[in-house]
């Protein structure tokens, strides 16, 4: 497997981990302690502890960005394009994604925390745009 594919697997795994530990863990704890009924969690409602509401938004943000990166990786695989730049960009993207999620969930959203989150999102955005542009230019394409 190539590095961009490994990063895709890591991105998907991170998205599932956030769902399992943050969102699901919070809900199951409330259910098992009798604090909430299993049907108490309305779709689209983020009622709960402040960090839980942020965790739901952070998970949704992972879900919003995962398909974009997936499309890029699928295109890389379909065209057979390989280049060290793709590897470097992918390796920059995943830690930025993880750090953005941790910042979103772990810190009260002050101006500083939001600025950090935005910077980390910007890193991911630039990585994905760069991958797309490099592919469009035919960098590393099989001839």
Protein Blocks (a to p, Z undefined) as FASTA:
>chain_A
ZZklmmmmmmmmmmmmmmmmmmmmmmmmmmmnopacfklpcghiacdcfklmmmmmmmmm
mmmmmmmmmmmmmmmmmnopacfklmmmmmmmmmmmmmmmmmmmmpccdfklmmmmmmmm
mmmmmmmmmmmmmmmnopoiaZZ
